[in-house]
Amino acid sequence: MIFKLLFAGMVFAATMMFAAAQAQPVRISYGGTSGYNVPVWVTQEAGLFKKYGLNAELIFISGAAPGMQAMLANEVHFANTSGSAPINATLQGTDAVIIATSYDLIPYGFVVHKDIHTPGDLKGKVIAISRLGGVTELAARVTFEKLGLNPKDMTMIQAGADAQRIPAVQSGNAAATVIAPPGLFVAVARGLRVLVDLTDLGIKYPTSVFFVTRSYLTQNRPAVKKFLMAFTEGLHLYAHKRDFVLQVMKKYTKLDDPEVLTKSHDYFVKNTLLVPLTDAAAVKNALPMGKPVNRRLEDFYDNSIVQELISEGFVEKISKAYK
């Protein structure tokens, strides 16, 4: 009996090793620790990429330009980023294409230094954003419009990630910044005040997308489909397994405050797309501001594989499994 159990265990181990060896290796980049990155972390930590036949490696790459360079050099195969990166790359002649969108609102709070009491106090001041041309610049400009301010009255500077922008506003080196949870709740806990919550405005924007190169999509369509099967299940797990999600957030964000992590999850989960179809209206809002674009919106995204998962019944099956 013991021999049979040992033999069965050896067979199982060998089977698992063979399956792992057969799994297609893929490298997946993400660009920050804002809450809209969480679903891909959850998908990885839950072993869902492996479940669907992929040996996935997650890589943190800060900044759209380095991320795009890594994609074009085939150092990464899938990139989780703001939609503006692949859209601008496509306009510049690359073959980048969005294959999924998990969050298509602007999840930022416009936070200000304690000495800023009215919108008029911002005139002549420095506004810190992560980078020019990205979603944080759009968020700042939408805020200015909401507050009746002329963007020319302020100076926007690139100030990097949350960890750099929050201290900049605290110290008074910048008067304001736009920041997404969990950083938003960290900023509030440190005495900064939310002047505008942009999520309340309901403006469509491809804040969190996955993109690949069209050549990779053409040559590796089965792998892309496996990726989207895993990610779709990951989105459902993210929406329904809160305790697990909070542990994953703690690991990746290095934040130990349960209240901040819980608030961040609650903030994002209510508007996260469980079926990651890309909305043309969101793509349109991510086109370069003030420049004519003579391209079809469909040039920037491809919903075909997600549509396949819907028509084949995969999405319905996953949805029922997580109810």
C-alpha positions in Angstrom: 0.0 0.0 0.0 2.8 2.4 0.9 4.6 1.5 -2.3 1.4 2.3 -4.3 1.1 5.7 -2.6 4.7 6.5 -3.2 4.4 5.5 -6.8 1.2 7.5 -7.2 3.0 10.5 -5.7 5.9 10.1 -8.0 3.6 9.9 -11.0 1.8 13.1 -9.9 5.0 15.0 -9.4 6.3 13.9 -12.8 3.1 14.9 -14.4 3.2 18.4 -12.8 6.9 18.8 -13.8 6.0 17.8 -17.4 3.1 20.3 -17.5 5.3 23.0 -16.2 7.9 22.2 -18.8 5.3 22.4 -21.5 3.9 25.8 -20.3 4.7 28.6 -22.6 6.9 31.2 -21.0 5.6 34.8 -21.1 6.8 38.0 -19.5 4.3 40.5 -18.3 5.1 44.1 -17.3 3.2 46.5 -15.0 4.0 50.1 -14.4 3.2 50.9 -10.8 1.5 50.2 -7.5 -1.8 52.0 -8.1 -4.9 49.9 -7.4 -5.8 49.3 -11.0 -2.7 47.1 -11.3 -4.0 44.6 -8.7 -5.9 42.2 -11.0 -2.8 41.1 -12.8 -1.0 40.5 -9.5 -4.0 38.5 -8.3 -4.0 36.4 -11.5 -0.3 35.6 -11.0 -0.5 34.9 -7.3 -3.5 32.6 -7.7 -1.6 30.5 -10.2 -4.1 31.2 -13.0 -1.6 31.8 -15.7 -0.1 28.4 -14.9 -3.6 26.9 -14.9 -4.1 28.0 -18.5 -0.7 26.8 -19.7 1.5 29.8 -19.3 4.7 30.1 -17.3 4.3 33.8 -16.4 6.9 36.2 -15.1 5.8 39.6 -13.8 8.2 42.5 -14.2 7.9 46.0 -12.8 8.9 48.7 -15.3 8.4 52.3 -14.3 7.5 54.6 -17.1 5.7 54.2 -20.4 8.8 54.8 -22.6 11.0 52.0 -20.9 8.0 49.7 -21.0 7.4 50.3 -24.7 11.1 49.8 -25.4 11.0 46.5 -23.6 7.9 45.4 -25.6 9.4 46.3 -28.9 12.7 44.5 -28.0 10.6 41.4 -27.2 11.8 41.5 -23.6 8.1 41.5 -22.5 5.1 40.0 -24.3 2.2 41.6 -22.4 2.2 45.1 -20.8 -0.3 46.4 -18.2 -0.4 50.2 -18.5 -2.4 53.3 -19.3 -4.0 53.2 -22.8 -2.2 56.3 -23.8 1.1 54.4 -24.2 0.1 51.9 -26.9 -2.2 54.5 -28.5 0.7 57.0 -28.9 3.0 54.2 -30.0 0.6 53.2 -32.7 0.4 56.8 -33.9 4.2 56.8 -34.1 4.2 53.8 -36.4 4.6 50.8 -34.0 2.3 47.8 -34.2 1.1 48.0 -30.6 -2.5 47.0 -30.0 -4.8 46.9 -26.9 -6.2 43.5 -26.3 -8.1 44.1 -22.9 -9.2 46.8 -20.7 -10.0 46.2 -17.0 -10.6 49.8 -15.8 -12.0 52.6 -18.0 -12.6 55.5 -15.7 -10.2 58.1 -14.3 -9.5 56.8 -10.8 -7.6 59.8 -9.5 -8.1 62.3 -6.7 -6.7 65.8 -7.1 -5.0 66.5 -3.8 -3.7 69.8 -2.6 -1.3 71.2 0.1 -2.9 72.3 3.3 -2.4 76.0 2.3 -4.6 75.6 -0.8 -8.2 76.6 0.2 -9.8 77.6 -3.1 -9.2 76.8 -6.8 -7.8 80.4 -7.2 -5.0 79.5 -4.8 -3.6 77.2 -7.4 -2.8 80.0 -9.9 1.0 80.4 -10.4 1.7 77.2 -8.5 3.4 73.9 -9.5 1.3 70.8 -10.1 3.1 67.5 -9.9 2.2 64.7 -12.3 3.8 61.4 -13.0 4.6 62.2 -16.6 3.6 64.5 -19.4 1.3 63.0 -22.0 -0.1 60.3 -19.7 -3.3 59.8 -17.7 -2.1 62.0 -14.8 -1.8 65.0 -17.2 -5.2 64.3 -18.5 -6.6 64.0 -15.0 -5.0 67.4 -14.1 -6.4 69.1 -17.1 -9.9 67.7 -16.5 -9.6 69.0 -12.9 -8.6 72.5 -14.2 -11.7 72.5 -16.4 -13.9 71.4 -13.6 -12.6 74.1 -11.4 -12.7 76.8 -14.1 -8.9 77.2 -14.3 -6.7 77.9 -17.3 -3.9 75.3 -17.5 -1.6 78.1 -18.5 -2.0 79.6 -15.0 -0.2 76.6 -13.5 3.1 74.8 -14.2 2.9 71.0 -14.6 6.1 69.1 -13.8 7.0 65.4 -14.2 7.7 64.2 -10.6 7.6 60.5 -10.9 5.7 57.9 -8.8 3.4 58.3 -5.8 6.3 58.0 -3.4 7.9 61.1 -4.9 4.8 63.2 -5.6 3.2 62.9 -2.1 6.2 64.3 -0.3 6.5 67.0 -2.9 3.0 68.3 -2.1 3.6 67.8 1.7 6.7 69.9 1.6 5.1 72.6 -0.5 7.5 72.1 -3.4 4.3 71.4 -5.4 0.8 72.7 -4.6 -1.1 69.7 -5.8 -0.9 66.3 -7.6 -3.3 63.7 -9.0 -3.1 60.3 -7.4 -4.9 57.0 -7.4 -5.5 54.6 -4.5 -3.9 53.3 -2.5 -1.6 56.3 -2.7 -4.6 58.6 -2.6 -5.5 57.3 0.9 -1.9 57.5 2.0 -1.9 61.2 0.9 -5.1 62.0 2.8 -3.7 60.3 5.9 -0.6 62.6 5.7 -2.8 65.7 5.7 -3.4 66.4 2.0 -6.9 67.3 1.0 -8.9 65.9 -2.0 -10.2 68.9 -4.0 -11.8 66.8 -6.8 -12.5 63.0 -7.1 -12.4 62.4 -10.8 -14.1 59.0 -10.7 -17.3 60.9 -9.7 -17.2 62.7 -13.1 -17.7 59.3 -15.0 -15.3 60.2 -17.8 -14.3 57.2 -19.9 -10.6 56.6 -20.3 -8.5 53.4 -20.8 -6.7 53.7 -17.5 -5.7 50.1 -17.2 -5.2 48.1 -20.4 -3.1 45.2 -21.6 -1.4 45.5 -24.9 0.8 43.4 -27.2 2.4 44.0 -30.6 0.2 43.0 -33.5 3.0 40.7 -34.7 3.0 38.8 -31.4 -0.9 38.6 -31.5 -0.7 37.1 -35.1 2.1 34.7 -34.3 1.0 33.7 -30.8 -2.8 34.0 -30.9 -3.3 30.7 -28.8 -1.0 32.1 -26.1 -2.8 35.4 -26.1 -6.1 33.6 -25.7 -4.7 31.6 -22.8 -3.5 34.9 -21.2 -7.0 36.4 -21.6 -8.7 33.3 -20.1 -6.4 33.5 -17.1 -6.8 37.3 -16.7 -10.6 37.1 -17.1 -10.8 34.5 -14.3 -8.3 36.7 -12.3 -10.7 39.7 -12.6 -13.6 37.6 -11.2 -11.4 36.3 -8.4 -10.3 39.9 -7.7 -14.0 40.9 -7.4 -15.0 38.1 -5.1 -12.0 37.0 -2.9 -11.3 40.0 -0.9 -9.1 38.6 1.8 -6.8 37.0 -0.8 -6.7 40.2 -2.8 -5.7 42.3 0.3 -2.8 39.9 1.0 -1.6 40.2 -2.6 -1.9 44.0 -2.4 0.2 44.0 0.8 2.9 42.0 -0.9 3.2 44.2 -4.0 2.6 47.6 -2.6 4.6 47.1 0.6 1.9 48.8 2.6 0.9 47.4 6.0 -2.1 49.5 6.7 -5.2 47.3 6.4 -7.5 50.3 6.2 -5.6 51.9 3.3 -5.6 48.5 1.4 -9.3 47.9 2.1 -10.3 51.4 1.0 -8.2 51.0 -2.2 -9.8 47.7 -3.0 -13.3 49.0 -2.4 -12.6 52.1 -4.5 -11.5 50.1 -7.6 -13.5 46.9 -7.4 -16.9 48.6 -7.9 -15.8 49.9 -11.4 -13.4 47.1 -12.5 -14.6 45.4 -15.7 -15.0 41.7 -15.2 -15.3 41.2 -19.0 -12.2 43.2 -20.3 -13.7 44.6 -23.5 -12.2 47.9 -24.7 -14.6 50.8 -25.1 -14.1 53.0 -28.2 -15.2 56.0 -26.3 -12.4 55.5 -23.7 -9.9 55.1 -26.5 -11.1 58.3 -28.2 -10.5 60.2 -24.9 -7.0 59.0 -24.8 -6.0 60.4 -28.2 -3.5 63.2 -28.1 -5.0 66.5 -27.0 -5.2 69.3 -29.5 -3.8 67.2 -32.4 -5.8 65.9 -35.4 -5.7 62.1 -35.6 -6.5 60.5 -39.0 -6.9 57.0 -37.8 -9.9 54.7 -37.1 -10.4 54.0 -33.4 -10.4 50.3 -34.2 -6.7 50.7 -35.2 -5.8 51.0 -31.6 -7.6 47.9 -30.1 -8.7 44.4 -30.8 -11.6 42.9 -28.9 -11.7 39.7 -31.0 -10.3 37.3 -28.5 -12.4 38.5 -25.6 -15.4 38.3 -27.9 -14.5 34.7 -28.6 -14.4 33.9 -24.9 -17.9 35.4 -24.6 -19.3 33.5 -27.6 -17.8 30.2 -26.6 -19.4 30.4 -23.1 -16.1 30.8 -21.2 -17.0 34.1 -19.6 -20.4 32.8 -18.5 -18.8 29.7 -17.0 -16.3 31.7 -15.0 -19.0 34.1 -13.9 -21.1 31.3 -12.5 -18.1 29.7 -10.8 -17.4 32.9 -8.8 -21.0 33.7 -7.7 
